[in-house]
Amino acid sequence: MTLAVEGMLSVVAKVTVVTVLAFFATWLARRGRAAVRHALLAAALGVTLLLPIASVLVPPVRLAVPMAVENRAPAVEQSSSLFVPDPPDVHVISLPQSSRISVRNLLLAGWLGGSAIFLLPLVIGLWQIRLLRRSGFPWSHGQELADAIAREAGVHRRVGVLLHEEAPGPMACGVVRPAIVLPQDAESWSADDLSRAFIHEIEHVRRYDSVSHFVARCACAAYWFHPLVWIAWRRLALEAERSCDDAVLKHSDATAYADQLVGLAKRLCAAQRSPLVAMANRADLATRVRAVLDVRQRRGQAGAFSLGMAAASALVLAVSLASLILVAKPQAAPAPSMTPPPPIETAQVKPAPPRVVPQAAPQAKLEFEVASVKRVEIPSSDGRVPVFPPTGGIGSSDPQRITYRGTWLAPLIADAFGVRRDQIVGLGPVGNERYDIVANIPKGATKEQFKVMLGTLLRDRFHLRFHMDSKINPVYALRVAKNGPKLKATARRAADGTIVPGGIGAPDSEACPTVPPSYQGVVGWPSSGQVCWVGQDVLVEDLTRLIEQPAGRPVMDETGLTGRYDFKIRFESARRQVEPDGVASDPAPSIFNAVEELGLKLEPATTALPQLVIDAIDREPTEN
């Protein structure tokens, strides 16, 4: 029984070693092709299935593991001169050997029972695929397109094309007679979407992903209790999908394919059920979209050398590990001494002082020492929209006190949780409210700790609750123009903290009034359909946030400029006003041309942006 239990533990230990080595190898190849990582994971899962078989065929090599065993020596040695009375009659009832339940049988029964339970979804999934294929309708137009793509991909087997109303999305199935099952509405898809779907699924057929997926599910059923095997299976399925995505990107634009993947995610979410053995998982689509849009990622098929090395390494690993068996090596504990200890005088024994076990102090909650929050009304006059930047704070002349005057909650949430203001969703009418906030910062606090304190204030005083999501958005990238930036660096500060005059200069239009030299921030004035922004001592990221509204898209700062600058731009607003006589006001440049006057440029781009979705927030803060 002991040898059998030790054999089971040896197999589990070997499986752990194999999966850890596979994860390390895929981490080393994280910048390589997805097909290479898929080959490594498939080889590792294949090794886990070969280990029990190879352990029977390969001669064992036992590794002794030291283990202390209690040495049960007799307490008193009987002497022949002593009279020992006969024991009373005791009737002992012994059980037959066949009725005793061994630990080995319990472990083996639990292992096999769990494997049978986890094999059941695989059998049901294969049966579901069979029903889909038998009840699907052939599609002649799709068959012609699939045949052409299969020939180009080097697939010599005929790949059937079927339509089925219960198919949640495109899926490939079968090995000897492969087929692609499409939803019923695939007839209305565009030619590009249909072509991308066929390229992806035919790549599954070419790579025999159905076989590797089946082997991985069998490994999960065999080691149903081992979390690393399940993680390896999910990574294998993801790398298979990414490998097929790489094949699509050879013939398609990354942005268009990313949009199609987002549409597939919506279909999978709306689907009532999917086959239990389907490889595509909506939880992996966000990772796939980021990989599709990552221009640094290497793509392509795994070469013959990579596949050969993966197979050879798997074979060597299976043979070498299969021969090892962990065996407990008993080590006798020192026998207790038979000599009685010397008597201890009571007067010489002193009680030991109680041991004081130090306890770790509870971690203090990061929050402001004192914070005052109240909702205020900021009147606007002459069409001006005042923007008040925060004063004080870490890095300023008053690092232990920060003051927000008439601020909105959006910039506070963005600063606290590391997102952009356009990435905040669901703020609602609360986003239009303005608040005065004064907070005392603990001495020695860092900028990262300040963000945590700001988040604590929003949670405690406004009862903010949120969750994170992601979405692909068209954006503009703000970059430096060919001739370099024309922003003017902010003039030096005087001893009292005010800015020395000369940073902006005299205004060139009535739409841009003069700003006091001591002002810090950006002020904007709309006039006759035009907008003028005057900024003093501001960062480029502040200018980026302003550009987003007239540009109509989020703007990503890719200028690399980290200084503080003065600027003044005038541009035509989206809702340009017309004079009473019907003649438009003096023409002003668009926001794009105005940005070019600063030596910068806005270029279209697409990226996957995280979103902070507001679940709950109060309009009125709690009492101070």
C-alpha positions in Angstrom: 0.0 0.0 0.0 2.8 2.4 0.9 4.5 1.8 -2.5 1.3 2.5 -4.4 0.7 5.8 -2.6 4.3 6.8 -3.2 3.8 6.1 -6.9 0.8 8.4 -7.1 2.6 11.2 -5.3 5.5 10.7 -7.6 3.3 11.2 -10.7 1.7 14.3 -9.2 5.2 15.7 -8.4 6.4 15.0 -12.0 3.3 16.7 -13.5 4.0 19.8 -11.4 7.6 19.9 -12.6 6.5 19.5 -16.2 3.9 22.3 -16.1 6.2 24.7 -14.3 8.9 24.1 -16.9 6.3 24.7 -19.6 5.3 28.0 -18.1 8.9 29.1 -17.8 9.5 28.2 -21.4 6.5 30.2 -22.6 7.6 33.1 -20.5 10.9 33.1 -22.3 9.1 33.0 -25.6 6.6 35.7 -24.7 7.8 38.0 -27.5 8.0 35.1 -30.0 5.3 33.6 -32.2 2.1 32.3 -30.6 2.5 29.1 -32.5 5.8 28.4 -30.7 4.2 28.9 -27.3 1.3 26.6 -28.3 3.7 23.9 -29.3 5.5 24.1 -26.0 2.2 23.8 -24.0 0.9 21.0 -26.2 4.1 19.0 -25.7 3.9 19.6 -21.9 0.3 18.4 -21.7 1.2 15.4 -23.8 4.0 14.5 -21.4 1.6 14.5 -18.5 -0.5 11.8 -20.2 2.6 9.8 -21.1 4.1 9.8 -17.6 1.9 7.0 -16.0 2.5 4.8 -19.1 6.2 5.5 -19.2 6.5 4.8 -15.5 5.4 1.2 -16.1 7.6 0.6 -19.1 10.8 2.4 -18.0 12.9 0.7 -15.3 12.5 2.6 -12.0 15.2 4.6 -10.3 14.2 5.2 -6.6 15.1 8.5 -4.9 15.1 8.1 -1.1 13.6 11.0 0.8 14.6 11.0 4.5 11.7 10.7 6.9 12.0 10.5 10.7 10.3 7.4 12.3 9.5 7.1 16.0 11.7 4.4 17.7 9.4 2.6 20.0 11.8 1.0 22.5 10.4 -0.9 25.6 10.2 1.4 28.6 11.2 -1.3 31.2 13.3 -4.4 30.5 11.7 -7.4 32.1 13.9 -9.6 34.3 13.6 -13.3 34.6 13.8 -13.1 38.4 10.5 -11.1 38.6 7.2 -12.7 39.0 4.8 -11.6 36.2 1.2 -12.8 36.6 -0.7 -14.3 33.7 -3.0 -11.8 31.9 -6.7 -12.3 32.2 -8.5 -14.0 29.4 -9.3 -11.6 26.6 -11.3 -12.6 23.5 -10.0 -10.7 20.4 -12.2 -10.6 17.3 -10.1 -10.3 14.2 -11.6 -9.0 10.9 -10.9 -10.9 7.7 -8.2 -9.2 5.4 -10.7 -8.7 2.5 -13.0 -6.4 4.6 -10.3 -3.8 5.4 -10.5 -0.6 3.4 -7.0 0.6 2.5 -5.9 4.2 1.9 -4.6 3.1 -1.5 -8.0 2.0 -2.7 -9.7 5.2 -1.4 -7.2 7.4 -3.3 -7.4 5.3 -6.5 -11.2 5.3 -6.4 -11.3 9.1 -5.8 -8.8 9.7 -8.6 -10.6 7.6 -11.2 -14.1 8.8 -10.1 -13.0 12.4 -10.5 -11.5 11.7 -13.9 -14.8 10.1 -15.1 -16.7 13.1 -13.9 -14.4 15.6 -15.8 -14.4 13.4 -18.9 -18.2 13.7 -19.1 -18.2 17.3 -20.4 -15.7 16.3 -23.1 -18.0 13.4 -24.3 -21.1 15.7 -24.2 -19.2 18.4 -26.2 -18.2 15.9 -28.9 -21.8 14.7 -29.1 -23.0 18.3 -29.5 -20.5 18.9 -32.3 -21.8 15.7 -34.0 -25.4 17.0 -33.8 -24.4 20.4 -35.2 -22.7 18.7 -38.2 -25.6 16.3 -38.9 -28.3 19.1 -38.7 -26.4 21.8 -40.4 -27.2 22.9 -44.0 -24.4 23.0 -46.7 -23.7 26.4 -48.1 -22.5 26.4 -51.7 -21.2 30.0 -51.9 -19.3 29.6 -48.6 -17.9 26.3 -49.9 -16.4 27.9 -52.9 -14.7 30.6 -50.8 -13.5 28.0 -48.3 -12.0 25.8 -51.0 -10.0 28.7 -52.4 -8.7 29.7 -49.0 -7.8 26.1 -48.1 -5.8 25.7 -51.3 -3.9 28.8 -50.6 -3.2 27.7 -47.0 -1.9 24.3 -48.1 -4.8 22.3 -46.7 -5.4 19.3 -49.1 -8.4 17.9 -47.2 -11.8 19.1 -48.2 -13.2 21.4 -45.6 -17.0 21.4 -45.5 -19.0 24.5 -44.8 -22.3 24.3 -42.9 -24.9 26.8 -41.6 -26.7 26.3 -38.3 -29.0 28.5 -36.4 -27.7 27.4 -33.0 -24.0 28.1 -33.8 -22.9 31.0 -31.6 -20.0 31.8 -34.0 -17.7 30.3 -36.6 -16.1 27.1 -35.4 -14.0 24.3 -36.9 -14.5 20.6 -36.0 -13.4 17.2 -37.2 -10.1 15.7 -38.1 -10.5 13.2 -40.9 -13.5 15.1 -42.4 -13.1 18.7 -41.1 -15.9 21.1 -41.4 -16.6 24.8 -40.5 -20.0 25.6 -38.9 -21.2 29.2 -39.3 -24.2 31.0 -37.8 -27.4 31.2 -40.0 -26.8 35.0 -40.6 -23.4 34.4 -42.1 -25.0 34.8 -45.5 -25.4 38.5 -44.8 -21.9 39.1 -43.7 -19.6 41.2 -45.7 -17.0 39.6 -48.0 -14.1 40.8 -45.8 -15.7 39.5 -42.6 -16.5 36.1 -44.2 -13.0 35.8 -45.6 -11.4 36.5 -42.2 -13.6 34.0 -40.5 -12.7 31.3 -43.0 -8.9 32.0 -42.8 -9.1 31.7 -39.0 -11.0 28.5 -39.0 -9.0 26.8 -41.8 -5.9 27.6 -39.9 -7.3 25.6 -37.0 -7.8 22.7 -39.5 -4.3 23.0 -40.9 -2.7 23.0 -37.4 -4.9 20.0 -36.2 -5.9 22.1 -33.2 -8.8 19.7 -32.6 -6.3 17.0 -31.7 -4.3 19.1 -29.4 -7.4 20.5 -27.7 -8.7 16.9 -27.2 -5.4 15.8 -25.7 -5.4 18.9 -23.3 -8.9 18.1 -22.1 -7.9 14.5 -21.5 -5.0 15.7 -19.4 -7.3 18.0 -17.4 -9.6 15.1 -16.7 -6.7 12.8 -15.7 -5.4 15.4 -13.3 -8.6 17.1 -12.4 -7.3 18.1 -9.0 -4.2 19.9 -10.3 -4.7 23.6 -10.9 -1.5 24.0 -13.0 -2.8 21.6 -15.6 -6.1 23.6 -16.0 -4.1 26.8 -16.3 -1.9 25.2 -19.0 -5.1 24.1 -20.9 -6.5 27.6 -20.9 -3.2 29.0 -22.0 -3.0 26.4 -24.8 -6.5 27.4 -26.1 -5.6 31.1 -26.0 -2.3 30.5 -27.9 -4.2 28.4 -30.5 -6.6 31.3 -31.1 -3.7 33.8 -31.3 -1.9 31.6 -33.8 -4.9 31.6 -36.1 -5.3 35.4 -35.6 -1.7 35.8 -36.9 -2.7 34.0 -40.0 -5.6 36.4 -40.5 -3.4 39.4 -40.1 -1.4 38.4 -43.2 -4.4 39.2 -45.3 -6.3 41.8 -43.3 -6.0 45.1 -41.4 -5.5 44.8 -37.7 -8.1 47.4 -36.8 -10.9 45.8 -38.9 -10.1 42.4 -37.5 -10.2 43.7 -33.9 -13.6 45.2 -34.6 -14.8 41.8 -35.8 -13.5 40.1 -32.7 -15.4 42.6 -30.6 -18.5 41.7 -32.6 -17.8 38.0 -31.9 -17.6 38.8 -28.2 -21.1 40.3 -28.3 -22.4 37.2 -30.1 -20.9 34.9 -27.5 -22.3 36.9 -24.7 -25.8 36.8 -26.3 -25.6 33.1 -27.1 -27.6 30.9 -24.7 -25.1 28.1 -24.9 -22.0 27.0 -26.7 -20.6 23.5 -27.3 -18.6 22.3 -24.2 -15.5 21.7 -26.3 -15.5 25.0 -28.2 -12.0 26.5 -28.3 -13.0 30.2 -28.5 -13.8 31.8 -25.2 -15.2 35.2 -24.7 -13.0 35.7 -21.6 -9.9 35.6 -23.9 -11.1 38.0 -26.5 -9.8 41.1 -24.7 -6.3 39.5 -24.7 -6.6 38.6 -28.3 -7.6 42.1 -29.3 -4.6 43.6 -27.5 -2.4 41.1 -29.2 -3.9 41.9 -32.7 -3.2 45.6 -32.2 0.3 45.1 -30.8 2.7 46.0 -33.6 5.7 44.7 -31.7 4.4 41.1 -31.5 6.1 38.6 -33.8 3.7 36.6 -36.0 3.8 33.6 -38.3 3.8 29.8 -38.1 6.1 27.7 -36.0 9.1 26.3 -38.0 10.1 22.7 -38.3 13.0 23.3 -36.0 10.8 24.7 -33.2 8.3 21.8 -33.5 11.1 19.2 -33.6 12.8 20.7 -30.5 9.5 20.7 -28.6 8.8 17.1 -29.5 12.3 15.9 -28.6 12.3 17.8 -25.3 8.9 16.3 -24.5 10.2 12.8 -25.2 13.4 13.2 -23.2 11.5 14.8 -20.3 8.9 12.0 -20.3 11.5 9.2 -20.2 13.8 10.8 -17.7 11.0 11.7 -15.2 9.1 8.5 -15.6 12.0 6.4 -14.2 12.2 8.4 -11.0 10.2 7.2 -8.0 10.2 9.0 -4.6 10.6 6.6 -1.7 10.5 7.5 1.9 13.7 6.5 3.7 13.0 6.0 7.4 15.4 7.5 9.9 15.2 6.2 13.4 14.8 8.9 16.0 17.2 8.7 18.9 16.0 6.1 21.5 15.0 7.5 24.8 17.5 7.0 27.6 16.8 4.3 30.0 18.7 6.0 32.8 16.3 7.9 35.1 17.1 11.6 35.4 18.6 12.8 38.6 16.1 14.2 41.1 15.4 17.9 40.9 15.2 19.9 44.1 12.2 22.0 44.3 14.0 25.0 45.8 16.3 25.2 42.7 13.5 25.3 40.2 12.5 28.8 39.1 9.5 29.4 36.9 10.4 30.7 33.5 9.0 34.2 32.7 6.0 34.2 30.3 7.1 34.6 26.7 5.8 37.6 25.0 5.0 37.1 21.3 5.2 40.3 19.4 2.2 40.9 17.2 2.4 42.9 13.9 0.8 46.2 14.2 -2.3 46.6 11.9 -1.5 48.4 8.7 -2.7 52.0 8.8 -5.3 53.1 6.3 -3.9 55.6 3.8 -6.1 58.7 4.1 -5.8 62.5 4.5 -5.3 63.8 8.0 -8.2 66.3 7.6 -10.4 66.8 4.5 -13.1 69.3 3.9 -15.5 68.6 0.9 -18.5 70.7 -0.1 -20.5 71.2 -3.3 -20.4 74.8 -4.7 -21.9 76.8 -7.5 -19.5 78.5 -9.9 -21.2 81.3 -11.9 -20.0 82.0 -15.4 -20.0 85.5 -16.8 -19.2 86.9 -20.2 -19.3 83.4 -21.6 -16.2 82.4 -19.7 -15.7 78.9 -18.5 -13.2 79.2 -15.5 -10.9 76.3 -14.9 -9.1 76.4 -11.5 -6.0 74.2 -11.2 -5.3 72.7 -7.8 -2.9 74.6 -5.5 -0.4 73.1 -3.2 0.3 69.4 -2.9 3.3 67.2 -3.2 6.1 68.8 -5.1 4.9 72.4 -4.5 5.9 75.0 -1.9 3.1 73.7 0.4 3.5 69.9 0.2 1.2 69.1 3.1 -1.9 70.9 1.9 -3.8 70.7 -1.4 -6.8 72.8 -2.4 -9.2 72.2 -5.2 -11.5 75.1 -6.1 -14.6 74.4 -8.1 -13.3 71.1 -9.4 -15.3 68.4 -11.1 -15.1 64.8 -9.9 -13.9 63.4 -13.2 -10.3 64.7 -12.9 -10.2 63.5 -9.3 -11.3 60.0 -10.3 -8.8 60.0 -13.2 -5.9 61.1 -11.0 -6.8 58.6 -8.2 -7.2 55.5 -10.3 -4.8 56.2 -13.2 -7.2 56.6 -16.0 -8.1 59.4 -18.5 -11.2 61.4 -18.1 -12.7 60.1 -21.3 -12.3 56.6 -19.9 -14.8 57.2 -17.1 -18.2 56.0 -17.9 -21.5 56.4 -16.0 -20.7 59.5 -14.0 -24.0 61.0 -15.1 -25.3 64.4 -13.8 -22.9 64.2 -10.9 -20.1 64.9 -13.5 -21.5 68.5 -13.9 -21.3 69.3 -10.2 -18.3 71.3 -8.8 -16.8 71.0 -5.4 -14.3 72.7 -3.1 -11.9 70.3 -1.5 -9.2 71.1 1.1 -7.1 68.3 2.4 -4.1 68.0 4.7 -1.5 65.5 3.4 0.6 63.5 6.0 4.2 64.6 6.1 6.5 62.5 3.9 3.8 61.1 1.7 4.7 60.1 -1.8 2.7 60.8 -5.0 1.6 57.2 -5.2 0.4 57.4 -1.6 -1.4 60.6 -2.4 -3.4 58.8 -5.2 -4.4 56.2 -2.7 -5.6 58.9 -0.2 -7.5 60.6 -3.0 -9.2 57.3 -3.9 -10.0 56.7 -0.2 -11.7 60.2 0.0 -13.8 59.5 -3.0 -14.9 56.1 -1.6 -15.6 57.4 1.9 -17.2 60.8 1.2 -19.0 60.1 -2.2 -19.5 56.3 -1.7 -17.9 55.7 -5.1 -18.2 52.2 -6.4 -16.9 51.1 -9.8 -15.5 48.3 -11.9 -13.0 48.1 -14.9 -13.8 47.2 -18.5 -12.1 47.7 -21.9 -13.2 48.9 -25.3 -11.6 49.6 -28.7 -11.8 53.3 -29.5 -10.6 55.5 -32.4 -8.2 58.1 -30.9 -5.9 60.9 -32.0 -2.2 60.7 -31.3 -0.6 64.0 -30.4 2.9 64.0 -31.8 5.7 66.5 -32.4 5.6 67.9 -36.0 8.5 67.6 -38.4 10.0 71.0 -37.6 9.8 70.5 -33.8 7.6 72.0 -31.1 6.9 75.8 -31.0 5.7 75.8 -27.4 7.4 78.5 -25.2 8.8 77.3 -22.0 7.3 78.9 -18.9 9.3 81.9 -17.6 11.1 81.6 -14.3 9.2 82.2 -11.0 9.9 85.0 -8.7 10.7 84.6 -5.0 7.1 85.0 -4.0 6.0 82.2 -6.4 4.5 84.4 -9.1 5.5 84.1 -12.8 7.7 86.8 -14.1 5.9 88.7 -16.9 6.8 88.0 -20.5 5.6 84.4 -21.0 2.6 85.1 -23.2 2.9 88.5 -24.5 0.2 90.9 -25.7 -3.0 89.4 -27.1 -3.5 89.6 -30.9 -7.4 89.5 -30.8 -10.2 90.6 -28.6 -11.1 86.9 -28.3 -7.9 86.4 -26.2 -7.9 88.8 -23.3 -4.8 89.4 -21.2 -4.1 86.9 -18.5 -2.4 88.1 -15.2 1.2 87.0 -15.1 0.6 85.3 -11.7 -2.1 83.0 -13.2 -1.3 79.3 -13.5 -3.5 77.1 -15.7 -5.6 77.4 -18.8 -8.5 79.9 -19.5 -10.8 79.7 -22.5 -13.1 82.2 -24.0 -15.7 81.5 -26.8 -16.6 84.5 -28.9 -18.4 84.7 -32.3 -18.0 81.0 -33.0 -14.3 81.1 -32.1 -12.5 79.8 -29.0 -9.2 81.1 -27.6 -7.2 79.2 -25.0 -4.5 80.9 -23.0 -2.3 78.7 -20.9 0.5 79.5 -18.5 2.8 77.2 -16.7 0.9 74.0 -17.8 1.9 70.5 -18.9 1.3 69.1 -22.3 -1.0 66.5 -20.8 -3.3 69.4 -19.7 -3.3 70.7 -23.3 -4.1 67.1 -24.5 -7.2 67.0 -22.3 -8.4 70.3 -23.7 -8.0 69.2 -27.3 -10.2 66.1 -26.8 -13.5 68.0 -26.8 -13.1 69.9 -30.0 -11.3 67.0 -31.7 -14.2 64.7 -30.9 -11.9 61.8 -29.9 -9.6 60.8 -27.0 -6.1 62.2 -27.6 -3.0 60.2 -26.6 0.0 62.2 -25.6 3.0 60.9 -27.6 5.1 64.0 -27.7 7.5 63.0 -25.0 7.5 66.7 -23.8 7.7 66.8 -20.0 8.3 70.5 -19.3 5.9 73.3 -18.4 4.9 75.7 -21.2 3.0 78.8 -22.1 0.7 78.8 -25.2 -2.1 80.6 -26.9 -4.2 79.2 -29.7 -7.4 80.4 -31.4 -9.6 78.1 -33.5 -13.1 77.8 -34.9 -15.6 76.1 -32.6 -17.8 73.3 -33.9 -20.9 75.5 -33.5 -19.8 78.6 -35.2 -22.1 81.6 -34.7 -23.2 83.8 -37.6 -23.4 87.6 -37.3 -26.8 89.3 -37.5 -26.2 90.5 -41.1 -25.6 86.9 -42.2 -21.9 87.4 -42.7 -19.7 84.9 -40.8 -17.0 86.2 -38.4 -13.4 86.3 -39.4 -12.3 82.8 -40.3 -10.2 81.0 -37.7 -8.3 77.7 -38.1 -9.7 74.4 -37.0 -8.4 72.7 -33.9 -6.1 70.6 -36.1 -4.5 73.6 -37.8 -4.3 75.4 -34.5 -2.3 72.6 -33.0 0.0 72.6 -36.0 0.8 76.3 -35.2 2.2 75.0 -31.9 4.6 72.6 -33.7 2.4 69.6 -33.0 0.1 67.4 -35.0 -2.9 65.1 -34.5 -2.9 61.8 -36.3 -5.7 59.2 -36.3 -5.0 55.9 -34.4 -6.9 53.1 -32.8 -6.2 51.5 -29.5 -7.9 49.4 -26.8 -8.6 51.7 -23.8 -9.7 50.5 -20.3 -12.9 52.0 -19.0 -13.7 52.8 -15.4 -17.5 52.2 -15.1 -19.2 54.0 -12.3 -21.6 51.7 -10.4 -22.6 54.1 -7.7 -21.7 57.7 -6.6 -23.4 60.3 -4.4 -24.1 63.9 -5.5 -23.8 65.2 -2.0 -20.6 64.3 0.0 -20.9 63.1 3.6 -20.4 65.6 6.4 -16.9 66.8 7.1 
